[in-house]
Amino acid sequence: MTRTTCVWAVAAVAAVALMASACAAPKSEEFTQQDGTNIRQKNQEFVQAFNAKDTGKILELYTENSVFMPPNMPIIRGKEALKNFYTDMLNRLGANNLRLDVAEVSGHGPIAYQTGPYELDYKPATGAGRHDRGKYLFVLRNMNGTWRLQYTMWNSDLPVEAARTTD
């Protein structure tokens, strides 16, 4: 093999290798079992903070640009508005005994979701208490290794009138 042929052979192999690497899909971030475990732990922290009426701890679990979609209300954006919502819900409305059952946790890369049924009691200082049940959806974002709630929505399984009057 002549020197020129050898140079051409090496150049051809290098070109094929370069094209193959350029065509390969970028390595995506896997959603691991550990990610699922971390999200389930965040769920427990959220429920504990909610039932302890610890608004500060609840807000630590959210992103700065969180989007909150409660039933029968406009969208709430950002932590300050979320603080007002939770303060009202936990104190004036007397929300307590929250239970979130995690039916599914999945994700891809820095985005994940958690969904399942919930149960919740309302015991305001005045007026009748009520029990609610329904389903929820959290969309979480991994921010520097920590999963935070970015989108939250839920709705009741009870008819509107029953939700207002059921104990």
N, C-alpha and C positions, 0 to 999 in steps of 0.2 A: 504494500500500500504506500503510495507516495505521500509526501508531506501535504500536498494540496488536497488530496482525497481525504486524508485524516482530518484536516481542518474543516472540510465541508461536512464530514460525518459528525464531528463534535458539534458544529453549528446547527446541523439538522436536529440532533438529539436535544440540544438546548432549546431550540425553537419549539419543538413538540412539547417539552416539559413546561415551558413558559405559557404556551397556549392552553395546555391542560389545567395549569394552576389558575389561569385567568378565567376559565370556564367553570371552575368548581364553585359551588355555592359557598357563601361565607358561613363560617361556623356560627350557628345560632346558640344562644344561651338556653340550656336545658332547664326545665322546671323540675326540680329534684324532689325526692321524698322529704328531704330536710326543709325545703321551701314550704311544703304542705304542713309539716310539723310546726314550723315557725308561724305560719298563718293561723293555725288552730290555737297556738299559744296566745297570739294577739287577740283572738276571739275571746278567750277566757279572761284576758286582761280587760277587754272592753266590757264584758258582762259584769265583772267584779266592780269596775269603776262606776258603771251605770247604777248598779244596785246600791253602791255606797254613796251615790249622788256626788261623785267626785268629778266635776266638770273639767277641772284642770287636767286630770289624768286622761279623760276621754279625749280632749283636744290634742294631747300629745300623740295620740294614735292616728291622727289625720294629717294629710298633706296641707301645706299652706294654701294651695289653690283648690281645696276640696269643693265638691259639688254634692249637695244634699237634696234629695228629692222626696220629701215626706208626702203622705197621701193628703189630697184635698187642700194643698197649699202650693204657692209658687216655689220655684227653685231657690235654694239658699246657697250662696257662694262665699267661700272664705271662712277663716276661723272665727273672726269677730262675730259675724252673723250666726255662725254655728254655736258659738258660746251663748248668745242670747236665746237661741232656740232650746238648747239643752237646759239652761237655767230655768226657763219657763216650763218645759216639759217635766223636769224632775221636781221642781218646787211647787209651782201653782197647780199643775195638773196632777201632781203626786204619782208620777210614773215610778213603778218599782216591780220587783220580782220578774225581771226580764230573763227569759230563757231563749237562747239561740241554739237550735240544733243544727249542726253542720252536716248537711246532706252531701255536699260536693265541694271540693277545692281543686282547682286546676289552673294552669297558666302556661305562659310561654314568654321566655325572656324576662323583662322587668315588669310585666303585667300579669295579674292573676285575678281570679274571681272566687268568691265564696257564696254559697247559697243554701237555703234550707228554710224550715218553718220556725216561727217565733211564737212566744206567748208573753203576755205583758199585762200587768194590773195597773189600774189608775185609781188612786185613793186621794182625791182632793180634800183639803181641809174642810170645805163645805160642799154639800151636795153628795149625790150617790156615787159610789165607786162602780167600776166596771172591769170586766176581763176582756182582753182582745187576743186574737190569734190570727196568724196569716203567714206570709212568706216574705223573705228579704233577699237582697242581692248587694254584696259589697264588691267593688272593683278596687283592687289594691295595686300599689306601685312600689317596686323595690327601689329604695333611695339609699344609696351607699351601704347596702347590705341589710337595711331595715325595711320590712314591709309596713306600709302605711295605707290607711283608707283614703281613697281618692274620690270615689263615687259611692253613694249610699242611697238605696231606695227600698221601700217596703210598702205593702198594702195588706189590708185586713181581708180575711175570708168572710167576715160577718157583714151582713147588709148594713147600710149606713144607719138606719134606725136602730137595729139591734146592737150595733157597736156603741151607740149613744146611751142605750138603756139597759144593756145586759150587765148583770153583776158578776 
